């Protein structure tokens, strides 16, 4: 016990020192960058009274999803929790501003969507006492020591849902295994995506009897192409042409938009009525993408400034991309041509839309491997190959249809994780 106390004491000394040393940087960012201002007070434990009134005293189900990817994975789970526990309040917290905006847009079942507090002991302790949750559900794997320890001390069950330990994270966690080995036994259940994830969390100190391979909840989405009337409605809503193929490039990062714009300009020489929907992963980069469109003399509209008759829709908002994948003839999912680990390529597959992605899919190794193997998507090596594959797909209606059908089949065959997680939750949740 004394060793545990010493380890947590040292952790709190280090994190407090990091906050003090980083405070000037944080103040500068707070003054100059919108995403740092968003939720700053909440991160310090100062929450809107109206939000607290909705959950305080009700012992809510607390779902923590770091950013956009985890939020999207949590959507079907939260919907089922609302159906199965209609009398329970549901709180969703995020770390990133984009994740918070996405949660507000997509998770209407939540009673409150807030920012997760800094893991400073006084801040997180105050927050947890005020929320007093009945259950803490941690999406994927972002483990904050003070949060876990305080919840455990209050005998609040903690469950890792859709747990994932990438090779990079595993290497980092191994360096602090002395802390992880004492922290992980405080968590009640680890529901991991794969056997490899399960083995890694056990190697870091999780009790083996609490670790389950439940699969990936990201497969557990309703799979169906959009009906023609829904496609027509979306085109009208977004001021898009009533006919003509659409290329949706979603969750793009710096270095990817230039390759996509080059490919699009080349495709327009063959397909005069082709439209591009370009959605940077971080909306604050929209100005950068806008400059690129101007440099290539492309007529465009922004979602925040809609205009008819434009060749490109620049999506500078959050929470709308998932729906727009449904009207695509072909989709490209970003974060994959550049080394950022990739994003969720299943979002277009839900609608039977063929998906193209780059070589950097380290955050989704199993999903990208099975989609490529089953031809539910096409993985390209660089921007030139991307342009060639897009040209081929837009020329061949049959290949697009085959890839879309294969992607939906992969989705259906791998479903079932959601139900397994709900069964695990039922064992933890006090009646």
Secondary structure, DSSP 8 states (H G I E B T S, - for coil): -HHHHHHHHHHHHHHHHHHHHHHHHHHHHHHH-HHHHTTHHHHTT---HHHHHHHTTS--EEEE--SHHHHHHHHHHHHHHHHH-TTS-EEEEESSHHHHHHHHHH-TT-SEEEE---S-HHHHHHHHHHH--SEEEEESS---HHHHHHHHHTT-EEEEEEE---HHHHHHHHHTHHHHHHHGGG-SEEEESSHHHHHHHHHTT--GGGEEE---GGG-S------HHHHHHHHHHTT--SSS-EEEEEEE-TTTHHHHHHHHHHHHTT-TT-EEEEEESSGGGHHHHHHHHHHTT--EEETTB--SS-SEEE--SSS-HHHHGGG-SEEEE-STTTTS----THHHHTTT-EEEE-S--GGGHHHHHHHHHTTSEEE-SSHHHHHHHHHHHHH-HHHHHHHHHHHHHHHHHT--HHHHHHHHHHHHS--
